[in-house]
Amino acid sequence: MRETIQSIGWWNWSDEEIKERKSFFVSKIEDAIETAKKNKWISAEGIPSSYLNEIIEFFPNGFAAEELDKKTREFLFIDDSALMLNKYKTQSYENISVWIAALSEIRPKCIVELGTQTGCSASILARLCRFLGLNTKIITINIKDEAIYKDKDVEYVIEEFTGKVEEIWKRWSPDIIFQDAHMYHLIHQILIESENNHRNTIHFLHDTGFRLFKNPMKIPLEAVPTSETGSWERHVLALYDKKLLEKSYRDVKQKTFKIHIFDGSSDSNEFGLGILKFSNDTKN
């Protein structure tokens, strides 16, 4: 996906441009926020209150809305976090609020990411855990070494897990699995294994939004496993409820699981972030 984004000119900054933009960031957080607004790195309105409330409804034991907004703003201006997000679009500003709420509530001992690519997401997760004072082990997995950003608190694994997903739990016992690998069969296998044997693992799935450059909703569901445009995570979630292929349908609550897709209103959130939680009540 990174090559596609760069080829059409989105956030394709040189190292010199990054240095220039980084010079905009000043010591006071509010001044930095204003600079980011001016340069359209975040919207003038900030994180919409409706979106913050949506997050809190799903993660009620984390921060209140005002504190969550404050924490998000504080995090964005630690080192070059905001620049990293803008350059590779690996996570949106709004999704940072989701992660802060989730991590503060779950307090995971281990996160496993599928799909390292540039390494931005793993680095952001490591920074978020340090920011929140969490001692979380972070594993990121890819089939080849592509990482540009590497963090001292992340373990990088080069390995293929399709067909042997149970090894993920045997080796790391993750509290959270972040799926960003775009491999339909791998995602499907992980969710089925978790549903059957590891229901306490919470799944975060990137690229579930409707405003992607290559809209996943245009891909017929039966074509997903072989689609040249990518095997998108929302189609796997749609196996639980086909209504998730409808644009306005983002929330599923059943006795045995619940799904919510955070597809915010800002341009920075076009990729979306889906979350799947299994319940320990397995009765139909």
SEVO-534649 format. One line per 8 residues: their letters; for each residue z, y, x of N, C-alpha, C. Coordinates in pm, 1 decimal, m for minus. Each point is the difference from the previous one (the first is absolute). Example, Ala and Ser with C-alpha at 12.3 -4.5 7.8 and 13.67 -1.06 7.14 Angstrom:
REM residues 2
as) 780.0/m569.0/1319.0/0.0/119.0/m89.0/0.0/120.0/90.0; m72.0/105.0/m35.0/6.0/119.0/82.0/73.0/109.0/m77.0
END
This chain:
REM residues 284
mretiqsi) 0.0/m121.0/83.2/0.0/121.0/m83.2/0.0/125.1/86.0; 68.2/m5.3/113.8/7.8/118.2/86.2/m138.9/45.7/42.8; m87.9/m96.3/37.4/m133.8/36.1/44.7/m78.8/67.0/m112.2; 18.6/m49.3/m124.1/m68.2/59.2/m114.5/43.6/144.1/m19.8; 129.5/23.0/6.1/52.4/135.0/m19.4/m52.9/94.4/106.8; 4.9/m42.1/124.3/m44.0/87.1/107.8/m149.2/28.0/m8.5; m78.4/m99.0/m46.6/m144.4/17.4/m1.9/m43.7/105.1/m100.0; 81.5/25.3/m103.6/m37.3/103.3/m95.2/77.6/129.7/25.8
gwwnwsde) 69.9/5.2/113.0/56.2/125.8/45.8/135.8/36.8/m53.4; 75.3/m91.7/m56.0/133.2/32.4/m48.5/100.8/m9.3/113.1; 66.9/111.3/30.2/110.0/1.6/94.9/m39.0/m57.3/136.1; m124.7/21.6/37.7/m48.5/m54.2/127.4/29.3/101.2/110.0; 126.6/14.5/36.2/42.6/102.2/94.4/m2.7/m52.4/142.5; m37.3/86.1/90.3/8.3/m33.8/142.0/143.8/19.9/47.3; 30.8/m49.2/119.5/134.6/18.2/55.2/32.5/148.0/15.9; m101.0/79.6/36.2/21.8/144.1/16.6/33.1/66.1/m133.5
eikerksf) m69.6/m43.0/m105.6/28.3/54.7/m132.9/141.3/m36.2/m45.6; 43.1/m120.8/33.2/136.0/m40.6/m35.3/101.5/90.6/68.9; m23.2/29.9/128.0/90.7/88.3/73.6/4.7/138.2/m64.6; m118.3/49.8/m40.3/m5.8/132.1/m62.6/77.8/0.8/m131.6; m19.5/m102.9/m80.5/69.7/m5.8/m127.8/150.4/m19.3/19.5; 34.1/m77.3/101.9/141.7/m23.2/26.0/70.8/130.3/36.1; m74.0/93.8/58.5/60.0/127.6/37.7/41.9/80.9/m122.0; m57.0/m35.0/m117.2/38.7/69.3/m122.4/144.7/m31.2/m39.3
fvskieda) 48.0/m116.5/40.9/131.5/m42.7/m44.8/109.6/75.5/74.2; 88.3/59.7/m73.8/105.4/82.8/56.9/134.6/m66.8/m23.5; 105.1/59.9/55.4/130.5/m65.8/m3.0/59.0/m8.0/m140.1; m21.1/100.7/m81.4/59.1/m0.5/m133.1/m86.4/m81.2/m96.2; 61.8/m92.1/m69.9/m74.3/m89.6/m89.0/m75.4/77.2/m107.3; 63.2/99.4/m60.6/m66.6/72.2/m108.0/m121.8/76.1/50.9; 8.4/56.4/119.5/m116.2/67.2/58.1/m112.5/m99.7/24.0; 36.2/m117.7/46.0/m99.5/m103.8/25.2/m64.2/m45.4/m130.4
ietakknk) 79.8/m9.6/m104.9/m53.6/m37.2/m130.8/m103.4/102.8/m45.6; 31.9/128.9/16.4/m93.1/104.5/m40.8/m129.8/m8.4/79.4; 11.6/m29.1/129.0/m118.9/m16.2/83.2/m83.6/m117.4/m48.6; 66.4/m108.8/m34.9/m71.3/m117.9/m49.2/m70.7/30.3/m131.9; 64.7/77.2/m85.9/m64.0/39.1/m125.8/m125.2/83.0/26.7; 14.2/96.4/90.7/m111.0/89.3/33.5/m120.1/m78.2/49.9; 26.4/m103.5/77.5/m107.8/m81.1/56.3/m34.3/m121.0/m86.9; 55.7/1.9/m124.2/m30.8/m102.1/m100.4/41.4/m140.4/43.1
wisaegip) 105.1/m9.8/81.2/51.6/m132.4/37.1/88.1/m54.5/m111.2; 63.6/88.7/m74.6/66.9/m39.7/m123.3/m32.4/106.2/m103.3; 12.8/m32.6/m127.6/m34.0/94.9/m104.5/103.7/111.5/m5.2; m41.8/113.6/m54.0/90.0/115.6/m9.6/121.6/m32.3/m86.3; m16.6/m93.6/m93.5/109.9/m34.5/m90.0/95.4/m101.2/61.8; m37.9/m58.8/114.3/81.8/m104.2/60.2/m14.0/m130.4/m77.4; 99.4/m85.5/9.1/m3.5/m126.6/m72.8/33.5/27.0/m146.4; m88.1/m32.7/m95.0/25.9/30.0/m141.7/128.9/m65.8/m48.8
ssylneii) 75.5/72.4/m82.0/126.1/m54.4/m51.2/m23.5/m124.6/m84.0; m112.0/m4.1/m71.9/m30.5/m117.9/m81.3/m17.0/m123.6/87.0; m57.9/19.6/119.2/m19.6/m112.0/92.6/133.3/m43.9/59.1; 84.2/96.4/35.1/133.2/m32.3/51.7/80.3/m78.5/m103.5; m8.8/42.5/m126.1/72.8/m70.0/m106.2/m54.2/m141.2/m21.3; m131.1/m14.7/17.0/m63.6/m132.0/m10.1/55.0/m93.8/107.7; 17.6/53.8/119.2/55.2/m79.1/111.3/143.9/m40.2/m29.2; 78.5/96.3/m45.7/142.0/m24.8/m24.7/20.1/m101.9/m111.7
effpngfa) m89.6/m0.5/m96.9/9.0/m98.7/m108.1/m16.1/m142.0/54.5; m86.9/m15.6/102.2/m22.5/m132.8/58.2/107.6/m34.5/102.3; 47.3/101.6/72.3/106.2/m19.7/99.9/117.6/91.4/m35.3; 80.5/m37.2/m100.0/104.1/89.6/m51.6/122.6/13.5/89.1; 14.5/m85.9/99.1/121.9/1.0/81.1/m17.9/68.9/134.8; m105.6/78.2/13.2/m22.3/74.4/123.5/45.8/143.7/m15.4; m93.5/94.7/16.7/33.5/142.0/m5.8/m33.9/59.8/m136.1; 70.5/107.2/m35.4/m38.7/81.7/m114.6/m126.7/76.9/35.6
aeeldkkt) m70.8/52.9/m101.3/m131.4/61.3/20.9/3.0/112.4/103.0; 95.8/90.2/m12.0/6.6/114.4/91.5/23.1/m45.3/143.6; 88.9/m97.7/18.2/29.1/m50.0/133.5/m119.0/m78.2/55.8; m70.1/m73.3/m86.0/m117.4/m76.0/43.6/m110.6/93.6/47.7; m20.8/108.5/m72.4/m98.9/99.9/41.3/38.5/60.4/134.8; 128.6/32.4/15.5/49.3/58.2/125.4/m17.9/m97.5/115.9; 35.0/m126.8/m21.5/m13.4/m100.9/105.0/m146.1/m17.9/40.5; m89.6/3.0/m96.8/m142.9/m13.9/29.9/m47.2/113.8/88.3
reflfidd) 37.6/122.0/m34.9/m41.0/117.1/77.8/57.3/m6.3/141.5; 124.8/m40.5/11.6/62.1/m10.3/132.2/m74.4/m101.0/86.8; m33.3/m114.3/m59.0/m64.3/m105.5/78.8/m138.2/40.7/49.5; m74.8/70.9/m83.0/m138.4/32.6/34.7/m11.9/80.8/128.0; 106.5/70.0/36.8/m9.6/86.1/116.8/86.4/m48.8/115.7; 20.4/m131.6/2.5/58.3/m63.9/117.8/m115.0/m39.6/91.3; 0.4/50.9/120.5/m107.0/m29.0/96.0/m135.4/32.8/m62.7; m93.1/m95.5/4.3/m133.1/25.7/m53.6/m27.8/m87.0/m122.6
salmlnky) 102.2/m30.6/m78.6/m17.0/m90.3/m113.9/m103.5/51.5/m99.2; 7.3/128.8/m34.5/m95.5/55.0/m96.0/m141.7/m4.5/54.3; m14.0/26.9/129.2/m132.5/m4.8/61.5/m55.1/m141.5/m1.4; 85.6/m96.6/27.0/m42.1/m139.7/m0.5/m49.0/m40.6/m138.9; 73.3/42.3/m102.9/m38.8/m32.8/m136.4/m134.3/62.6/m34.3; m19.1/124.7/37.7/m124.2/69.3/m32.1/m119.6/m57.0/73.8; 19.6/m38.5/125.2/m113.6/m44.4/80.3/m57.7/m130.8/m50.8; 85.3/m94.7/m34.5/m49.3/m132.5/m36.1/18.7/m34.9/m147.6
ktqsyeni) 66.3/86.9/m76.6/18.9/m22.8/m143.1/65.2/m135.1/m28.3; 82.1/m46.0/95.2/60.9/m131.9/m15.4/102.0/m3.0/m113.3; 69.8/110.1/m19.7/90.8/16.9/m112.6/m14.5/144.3/m46.6; 26.3/24.1/m127.4/m4.3/137.2/m49.3/138.8/62.1/10.4; 4.8/132.9/m12.2/129.5/67.3/m2.0/83.9/m51.5/m117.0; m64.6/m17.4/m115.2/72.9/m47.1/m117.2/55.4/m140.1/22.5; m77.7/m83.9/68.1/47.6/m136.1/25.6/119.5/m3.2/94.3; 12.6/101.2/84.8/119.0/8.8/85.3/124.9/9.5/m87.2
svwiaals) m9.9/72.6/m111.4/113.4/8.1/m93.2/33.0/m137.0/m57.4; m103.2/m78.8/m30.8/22.5/m135.8/m51.6/73.2/m83.6/104.2; m48.4/6.9/124.5/61.9/m79.0/107.2/144.7/42.6/24.6; 26.6/129.8/m0.3/137.1/47.5/23.4/93.4/m52.0/m109.0; m43.6/9.3/m126.2/82.1/m49.7/m110.7/20.7/m150.8/10.7; m107.7/m71.2/31.5/7.6/m146.6/7.8/89.2/m45.9/114.5; m21.0/56.9/117.1/77.4/m42.3/117.4/147.6/32.9/m15.0; 29.8/116.0/m60.0/140.7/37.9/m17.4/69.8/m91.8/m99.7
eirpkciv) m75.2/m54.8/m97.0/59.3/m91.3/m97.9/5.1/m143.8/51.3; m109.7/m47.5/59.1/m9.3/m140.3/42.7/75.6/m24.3/130.2; m5.3/97.8/90.6/59.8/m11.5/132.8/m41.2/m132.1/66.5; m130.5/m17.5/20.1/m51.8/m128.5/48.4/41.6/m31.4/143.2; 25.1/m127.0/25.7/25.2/m44.9/137.0/m130.6/m25.8/73.3; m105.6/m33.5/m78.0/m129.0/m30.0/62.6/m114.6/40.5/m91.8; m100.0/67.2/57.2/m124.9/33.1/m68.5/m113.8/m64.5/77.5; m89.3/m69.3/m71.1/m120.8/m54.7/61.4/m120.8/71.3/m59.2
elgtqtgc) m82.4/56.5/86.4/m124.2/64.2/m42.3/m117.5/m91.0/34.1; m90.3/m18.0/m95.1/m124.6/m72.3/22.7/m112.4/102.0/10.2; m63.9/10.7/116.4/m109.0/95.1/19.2/43.4/119.5/82.3; 12.5/m18.5/131.6/47.4/106.9/89.0/m102.4/111.2/13.4; m125.2/m35.7/27.1/m108.1/93.9/28.2/44.4/104.4/102.4; 3.1/127.5/m34.6/33.3/104.0/98.2/146.4/m1.2/41.2; 85.2/m63.7/m78.4/143.0/m1.2/29.0/76.4/114.2/m63.4; m68.4/86.1/m75.4/66.6/116.9/m59.1/107.8/m39.7/m99.9
sasilarl) m32.9/m90.6/m91.1/98.3/m38.1/m102.4/125.8/m58.4/61.9; m17.4/m88.5/97.4/116.4/m61.1/64.6/84.2/105.4/70.6; m65.9/95.1/65.7/73.0/107.6/67.9/75.1/87.3/m99.5; m64.8/30.6/m111.9/65.2/79.7/m103.5/120.7/m74.9/m56.6; m14.1/m130.5/m23.5/112.4/m78.9/m51.5/116.2/m1.4/98.7; m31.1/m13.2/128.4/105.8/1.9/101.8/71.4/134.7/0.5; m76.2/108.1/m10.1/60.0/134.1/m2.6/85.5/18.6/m124.8; m49.3/m49.5/m114.2/76.5/11.6/m123.7/132.8/m73.8/9.9
crflglnt) m2.4/m119.3/57.2/124.0/m77.9/13.3/99.3/70.5/92.0; m48.5/56.1/109.2/89.9/76.3/89.3/53.2/123.4/m72.0; m86.7/68.2/m73.0/36.0/120.9/m74.2/112.0/m28.4/m99.6; m4.8/m118.5/m61.9/99.3/m37.3/m100.7/118.9/m76.0/58.5; 1.4/m16.5/131.9/111.0/m67.4/65.7/3.4/m149.7/m23.6; m117.1/m60.8/m19.1/m8.1/m143.4/m27.1/m31.7/m77.4/127.0; 63.0/m113.9/13.8/m28.2/m89.6/112.2/m94.4/m109.3/m50.0; m125.8/35.9/m18.1/m99.2/m88.1/m61.9/m98.2/m52.6/103.6
kiitinik) m20.9/m130.7/m2.5/m100.0/m61.2/86.9/m136.2/14.5/m66.4; m97.9/51.0/74.5/m133.3/21.1/m55.7/m100.8/m83.3/77.4; m70.7/m85.5/m72.4/m104.0/m85.3/56.2/m132.8/44.9/m59.1; m100.8/21.1/81.0/m132.7/30.0/m52.7/m99.5/m100.6/54.8; m84.6/m51.9/m89.6/m88.4/m111.6/32.4/m145.7/40.7/m17.2; m82.1/m36.5/95.5/m143.8/24.5/m7.9/m72.0/m115.7/69.1; m126.9/m19.8/m33.3/m73.1/m109.9/63.8/m58.2/41.0/134.6; 0.4/131.1/30.3/m39.5/46.3/132.6/76.4/127.4/32.7
deaiykdk) 6.1/34.0/127.3/77.9/115.4/45.3/m81.6/126.9/m17.2; 32.5/78.3/m104.6/m70.2/125.2/m28.1/92.0/121.1/8.2; 127.9/m22.0/22.8/98.5/107.4/m14.7/m22.8/114.0/98.0; m3.6/121.0/m53.6/m6.4/122.6/79.6/141.3/53.9/19.6; 76.4/3.0/m110.4/139.9/41.8/4.8/88.5/m123.6/12.8; 92.5/1.8/94.9/96.4/m108.8/13.6/139.9/59.1/10.0; 94.2/m67.5/m62.7/138.1/47.2/m5.2/90.6/m102.5/66.7; 100.6/49.2/69.6/91.0/m87.6/74.9/77.7/m94.6/m90.0
dveyviee) 15.6/34.9/m127.8/79.0/m82.2/m91.1/m85.6/m91.1/m88.2; m126.2/m14.9/35.1/m91.2/m85.8/m76.6/m44.5/m116.7/86.6; m1.0/m119.5/m58.4/m53.4/m118.4/68.9/m143.3/m23.6/m48.5; m94.4/m5.5/92.9/m142.1/m14.4/m32.5/m41.8/m145.9/19.3; m51.1/m59.5/m107.2/m38.2/m141.2/1.8/m149.7/m11.1/m26.5; m71.7/m66.3/89.7/m143.3/m23.9/m17.6/m16.7/m146.3/m40.2; m24.1/m22.1/m129.0/m5.6/m137.5/m49.9/m60.2/m0.9/m140.3; m64.5/m109.3/m35.7/m54.6/m20.6/m134.2/98.1/m85.0/m80.9
ftgkveei) 36.7/47.7/m119.4/96.5/m73.0/m82.1/m60.5/m56.9/m127.9; m127.8/23.2/m24.8/m63.0/m58.9/m117.4/9.5/m151.9/8.5; 50.6/m62.0/m105.8/15.0/m145.4/m1.8/134.0/m48.9/51.4; 81.2/91.4/53.6/132.8/m40.7/49.7/102.8/111.2/m24.2; m6.9/59.9/m117.5/83.9/117.4/m28.1/148.5/m32.9/m1.0; 35.7/m127.0/m25.2/142.0/m35.2/0.2/64.3/27.2/135.8; m82.2/6.6/106.2/51.3/29.5/134.2/61.6/139.6/7.2; m47.6/91.0/m82.7/53.4/136.6/m0.2/149.0/m2.7/m32.4
wkrwspdi) 38.1/m78.9/m99.1/142.1/m8.6/m38.6/79.6/m83.6/99.0; m60.0/m106.0/52.9/70.4/m83.4/96.9/35.1/78.9/125.3; m88.7/89.9/40.9/20.4/73.4/125.0/78.6/129.3/m17.1; m14.6/66.8/m115.7/59.8/133.4/m10.3/84.5/24.3/m124.8; m12.5/m78.1/m104.7/75.7/19.7/m124.9/m3.8/145.4/m46.3; m117.6/55.9/m27.3/m10.3/142.6/m32.5/59.7/35.6/m135.4; 65.0/115.6/m4.6/44.9/57.1/m126.9/m115.6/71.8/m68.9; m89.6/57.9/81.6/m117.6/71.1/m50.1/m122.7/m51.6/73.8
ifqdahmy) m107.9/m23.8/m73.9/m130.8/m24.6/61.2/m93.0/112.3/m44.0; m57.6/67.9/97.5/m94.3/109.6/m26.1/m140.6/m52.5/27.2; m80.7/m10.0/m105.5/m132.0/m61.4/10.7/m107.9/107.6/6.4; m67.3/3.3/114.7/m105.0/99.4/22.3/m114.4/m63.2/79.9; m21.1/m130.8/m22.6/m98.2/m73.5/80.8/m135.2/m14.0/m69.0; m6.7/27.4/m130.2/m125.3/m7.8/m76.7/m60.8/m139.8/0.7; 81.7/m101.8/5.1/m50.3/m137.6/m1.9/52.8/m67.9/m126.2; m88.4/m17.8/m96.3/38.5/m47.6/m132.8/79.7/m129.6/5.8
hlihqili) m52.2/m99.7/69.4/65.3/m130.7/0.9/136.5/6.1/68.1; 11.1/77.7/107.3/128.5/13.8/68.7/103.3/64.7/m91.6; m38.3/108.8/m64.9/91.6/69.3/m91.0/43.4/m93.4/m112.7; m97.4/m69.5/m57.3/27.7/m91.3/m110.4/96.3/m110.2/43.6; m25.6/m59.7/115.4/85.8/m107.5/50.3/143.1/48.7/22.5; 13.6/120.6/53.9/133.3/55.3/25.8/76.5/21.5/m130.6; m66.4/56.5/m100.3/67.8/24.9/m127.0/39.6/m130.2/m69.2; m87.2/m100.6/3.9/32.2/m129.0/m62.0/117.1/m67.1/72.2
esennhrn) m2.8/1.3/134.2/110.2/m57.4/77.7/131.5/71.4/m31.5; m5.9/131.4/m9.4/119.9/77.9/m30.0/49.0/m28.4/m141.5; m93.2/m5.0/m94.3/35.8/m26.7/m139.4/68.0/m135.9/m14.3; m47.6/m98.4/73.7/53.0/m136.1/m11.7/128.0/m22.6/80.2; 9.4/63.7/116.8/107.6/m36.8/93.0/82.2/115.3/57.1; m48.0/123.1/m12.2/69.6/112.7/64.4/m1.5/120.6/m93.6; 66.2/m13.1/m111.9/m10.5/100.8/m105.1/73.4/129.6/33.2; 85.0/m1.8/100.2/72.2/122.1/37.2/m83.4/93.9/86.3
tihflhdt) m111.9/m47.6/52.4/m87.5/86.6/79.8/m73.4/96.6/m92.3; 0.0/127.6/36.3/m70.1/102.9/m77.3/m131.6/30.9/69.9; m107.2/12.8/m79.0/m133.9/17.6/56.1/m52.2/141.3/m25.8; m39.8/65.7/107.9/m66.4/129.7/m6.4/m147.1/m23.5/32.5; m91.0/51.0/m83.4/m142.8/m23.8/19.4/m74.2/132.6/5.0; m62.6/26.1/113.9/m76.9/122.5/18.5/m136.9/m15.6/m66.0; m70.7/112.5/m17.6/m136.1/1.4/m55.6/m4.7/m55.6/m141.6; 87.8/49.2/m84.4/m0.7/m38.3/m140.8/m41.3/117.3/m89.0
gfrlfknp) m42.4/110.6/59.2/m34.4/120.2/m74.9/m141.6/m1.8/m54.1; m30.1/97.1/m87.2/m130.5/6.5/m64.9/m96.7/95.4/67.5; 46.9/77.5/96.9/m87.9/101.8/57.6/m42.8/m34.0/141.7; m4.5/m129.1/29.4/m45.0/m43.1/131.6/m146.6/33.7/20.1; m39.7/13.9/126.9/m140.2/28.1/31.9/m89.4/m108.0/m59.7; 41.6/m125.7/12.2/m69.7/m110.8/m64.8/93.3/m52.2/m108.9; m23.1/46.4/m120.1/91.6/m24.4/m111.0/13.8/m149.5/m28.4; 119.4/m56.4/16.0/16.7/m144.0/m22.3/m25.0/m41.5/m143.5
mkipleav) 11.3/94.6/m93.7/m20.7/m34.9/m139.7/m147.1/m26.9/m31.8; m89.6/36.6/91.3/m142.2/m26.8/m19.4/m38.0/m140.0/46.5; 93.5/m68.8/63.3/m27.0/m134.2/49.9/37.0/m100.0/m109.3; m94.2/m83.5/m46.1/35.1/m101.2/m100.6/110.8/m90.5/51.9; 96.3/m31.6/m83.7/115.3/m78.6/42.8/m41.4/m131.9/63.0; m103.8/m65.0/m57.4/m41.5/m129.6/52.3/m68.2/12.1/136.2; m40.6/121.3/39.1/m70.0/19.1/127.4/92.7/41.6/112.7; 126.2/24.3/m32.0/91.5/55.8/99.5/10.9/m81.6/128.6
ptsetgsw) 13.8/m133.9/m7.3/19.7/m74.1/125.9/m113.1/13.7/100.7; m120.7/33.6/m45.6/m112.9/9.4/92.7/m61.6/139.3/3.5; 63.4/96.5/m65.1/m58.8/132.8/m9.8/m10.4/68.6/135.2; m117.1/58.6/28.5/m19.4/70.9/126.4/78.4/130.0/3.7; 36.2/51.9/m115.6/72.3/127.0/m4.4/149.1/m16.6/20.7; 45.0/m122.7/19.7/142.0/m19.9/27.9/69.5/m76.1/m110.4; 98.3/m76.6/35.1/76.5/m78.1/m97.8/127.1/76.4/m32.0; m3.0/79.5/m103.8/102.9/100.1/m22.1/123.0/m56.9/m69.3
erhvlaly) 113.4/55.1/37.8/129.3/m50.7/m42.7/20.8/7.9/m151.2; m59.2/98.5/m63.7/22.0/13.9/m144.4/m56.6/m119.4/m76.7; m106.3/m58.6/51.1/m58.2/m115.6/m67.6/92.8/m120.7/5.4; 76.7/m12.0/106.8/96.6/m109.4/6.3/111.8/25.7/m101.2; 46.9/123.9/m7.9/102.0/33.0/m99.5/m51.5/m25.0/m141.1; m130.0/20.3/m20.7/m58.8/m19.7/m132.9/1.8/m145.8/m43.3; 22.5/m91.5/92.7/15.9/m140.0/m38.4/125.3/m18.7/m84.9; 96.7/91.3/14.6/121.7/m5.8/m80.9/m21.6/65.5/m136.2
dkklleks) m87.5/97.4/m5.0/m32.6/66.4/m126.2/m133.7/71.8/16.7; m103.0/m47.1/m70.3/m134.9/56.3/16.8/m8.9/146.0/m43.1; 97.5/46.3/m78.8/m1.7/139.9/m41.0/16.0/94.5/118.6; 48.0/m53.9/114.1/13.8/84.3/119.3/m135.2/46.0/52.9; m108.3/m56.6/m50.8/m132.9/47.3/38.6/m41.3/121.9/m80.6; 83.7/40.2/m95.7/m24.7/122.3/m75.1/69.5/115.9/70.0; m68.2/111.3/7.4/48.8/113.4/78.8/137.4/48.9/m43.9; 23.2/5.0/m129.2/124.9/57.6/m50.3/115.2/m100.1/m1.4
yrdvkqkt) m27.5/m124.7/35.2/101.6/m105.5/m10.1/59.8/m24.2/137.4; 125.0/41.1/19.0/58.8/m6.6/133.8/136.6/m67.3/2.4; 47.7/m44.2/m115.1/137.0/m49.9/m6.2/5.6/m129.3/m80.7; 55.0/m105.8/60.2/14.0/m129.8/m67.1/144.8/m45.2/15.1; 64.0/m31.3/m111.3/137.8/m49.6/4.1/8.6/m129.2/m79.7; 34.0/m107.4/68.6/19.7/m130.3/m62.2/138.8/m51.1/39.0; 41.9/m110.9/m58.7/129.5/m57.3/36.2/1.7/m45.3/144.8; m114.5/m49.9/47.7/m3.5/m62.6/132.2/m49.6/91.9/110.9
fkihifdg) m54.3/116.6/m34.0/m47.9/92.1/102.9/m23.0/138.3/m60.3; m11.8/97.9/87.4/m46.3/131.7/m43.7/m88.0/59.7/108.0; m100.4/73.4/m44.1/m98.1/63.0/88.7/m10.8/146.5/m37.1; m5.7/84.3/100.0/m30.1/141.2/m24.4/m95.6/49.1/107.7; m99.3/76.9/m41.2/m95.8/57.5/93.9/21.8/150.4/5.7; 38.1/48.4/116.2/19.6/143.5/21.8/m133.6/59.4/42.6; m66.8/60.8/m95.7/m132.2/58.9/22.9/11.1/147.4/m34.9; 52.3/78.5/93.1/34.0/139.6/m26.1/m120.0/88.2/m25.9
ssdsnefg) 27.2/125.0/m29.2/m105.0/92.2/m41.8/m68.2/71.8/115.0; 61.3/2.5/118.5/m56.8/79.3/108.8/m110.8/m75.2/71.6; m89.0/75.7/66.3/m110.2/m60.6/73.8/49.8/m88.9/112.0; 119.4/29.5/52.5/52.4/m78.9/111.6/44.2/m139.1/m43.4; 7.9/m23.1/m131.8/52.2/m127.2/m49.4/m108.2/m88.1/m60.7; m125.6/19.0/42.8/m109.7/m73.2/m61.4/10.0/m150.8/20.7; 68.0/m44.1/105.9/5.0/m142.7/28.6/98.3/m74.8/m89.5; 103.5/65.6/m46.3/95.8/m63.9/m88.9/92.0/m97.9/71.1
lgilkfsn) 111.5/m32.7/m65.5/97.4/m94.7/54.0/57.1/m81.1/m115.6; m26.9/m130.8/0.9/51.6/m87.8/m104.3/123.3/m74.4/47.6; 93.5/m25.5/m90.0/121.9/m73.4/34.6/20.4/m112.3/m100.9; 28.9/m118.4/51.2/25.7/m118.0/m82.3/137.7/m55.3/33.3; 83.9/m10.5/m103.2/132.8/m60.2/14.1/7.4/m122.7/m90.1; 40.1/m112.9/56.4/25.0/m118.6/m81.1/145.5/0.1/m44.8; 22.3/m48.6/m120.9/136.1/m16.2/m49.8/46.7/m141.9/28.6; 130.1/m18.0/14.9/54.3/m134.6/17.8/13.2/m74.5/m132.5
dtkn) m30.0/71.2/m109.8/m5.4/m64.4/m131.1/m138.8/m59.4/m16.7; m14.9/m129.2/21.2/m131.1/m65.3/m3.9/m30.0/m64.1/m134.5; 84.0/25.6/m100.2/m23.6/m56.5/m132.5/m107.5/79.5/m72.1; m89.4/m67.5/m68.7/m106.9/66.3/m75.5/53.7/49.3/m134.0
END
